[in-house]
Amino acid sequence: MTKQSTPTPQPYAVDLTTISQTVRQALELRISLPEREWTDITTLKLCGHLATLIDDEVWDVETAQSRAMLKEARELLGDNARPTEATPPGFAYEYMRSLALATRTTAAAYRLRQVDRARKMQIERADR
C-alpha cells in the first residue's frame, strides 16, 4: 500500500458566492459525521478560499482585530494544524468547521474592506 500525501491547497480568484456556499455546507448541522472523503475535499476547498482571502492586498489596514484574524488563519493553514489520513474523522471534521468559521469571518472582513476601498477610490476620483 502506498502512502498518499495530502494535496496542497492552491489559492484561486476570490469568488465570494462560492466561498459562502462552501462555508454554508461545512457548517450545516448534521445528525452524523459526513464521509471522511467529503470532509477532506471540503477542507481542501476551504483552505484554498482562506489562503486566497488572506493573500489579497486588501489587508493593508492594520488593526488588532485584523492581525488576530490573519494570525488565526495562518495557524489553521499551517502544516501542523492540518489533519492527516491518520487523524480520526471527528477531529478532521472539527478542523474543517474551524476552518469554515475562520473563512466566514475573513470573507466578511474582506467584503467590508472592498467596500471601503471602493469608496476611497470614488473620493479620490471626485477630488481630481
Beta strands, then each sheet from edge to edge (+ up, - down):
end
